[in-house]
């Protein structure tokens, strides 16, 4: 029984040491629909991944936490209430940036990007 307890303690300490040395870089993302109508098929692409929602009501917000891998542009696409497909390219994002970004969907297929990002310290 003592051997098991000792082994468990060694494993727990090893895991804690490994976790203390790791840092995950995250960006809190909010998409806000100010288009004047409900949208469908929202997709947000960012370096190495994407997220989305089937629909977003007028005035609604969608929150998602992303982790950046690599460097590349943020892209937003959705279908407006009039059936028009909108595609907009936003700012370039890079691995190890963290903070938040607001994506505001506006009338006429316009999109405003409000990034508050910093390069993380290692």
N, C-alpha and C positions, 0 to 999 in steps of 0.2 A: 504494500500500500504506500509506503514512504517513497519507493522508487517512482511510482506513478505520479505522486504529488510533486516530486522534484522535477520530473520530466515535463509535467504541465506548467510548472513555474518557468522553466527554461524556455519553453515554447512561447508562453505569454510575454516574457521579457524580450525575446527575439522579435516578435510581432510588433510590440510597442516601439522598439528601436527602429525597425523598418518604417513604421508609420511616421515617426517623428522626423525622419529624413525626407519624407515625400511631401510634396505640395501640389495640390491640384489647382489649376488655374481655371476659373469659371467666369463666365459673363452672364449676368442676369439680363434676360431679354424680355421686353414687353412689346407686343404688337397691339396697337389701338386702332379701331375702325372708326374713322371720322369721314367716311365717304358719303354719308347721307343715305345709305341703304345697306342691307345685309350683303355679305360676300360669301362666296363658296370656294372650296378647294384652295385654301391658303397654304402656301409652301414657302419656307424660308430656308435657303441653302447657305451654308457657311463652310469654311475649309474642312473638308473630310466628312461632313454629315449634313443632315437637314432635319427640320421638324415642321409640323403643320397642323391644320385643323380642317375638318370637313366644312365648317361654316363659322362665321363670326358675325353676330348681330350688330346692327348700327349702335355705336357708342360703347361696344363691349371691348374688353382687353383680354389678351391671351399672354400668359406668362410662361417662360420656359428658360431653363438654365442650360447653357451650352458650355462645352469644353473644346477649346480650339486646338486642332492638330494641323500644323502646316500654315501656309499663308495663302490668302486668296480673297476675292470679293464676297461680300454679303449680297445675296440676291433674293428678291421677293417676287412672288407671282401669285395671282389669285384671279378669280372670275368675279367681276362686279355684278351688281344687281341687274344691270342691263344686258348681261351675258357677255360683255366685252372681257377678253383675257388681257390682263395687265402683267407686264414683266419689267422690273426696275432693278438696276444694279446700284448697290450702295458702296459704302467705304470698304477699303481693304482691311482685313483682320489678320492678325499674326499670332502664332503660337506664343504662349506665355503672357499674353495680354489678359488683364482681368478688369472687372468693373461692371458697367451696365451699358445697355444701349436701348433706346426707345425707337421704335419704328412706327411712325404715324401714317396711316393710309388716308389720303386726302381725296376730295372730289377731283374728277377729271383725270384719274389714273396717276396722280402725283403721289410721291412718297417722301416724307421727311425723316431723316435719320438723325438721331441725337445721341452720339456715342460719348460716354464718359469712361475712357479706358486708360489704363496705365500698363507699362511693361513691368511685370512682376520682378521683384528682387529675388535672387536665388540665395 
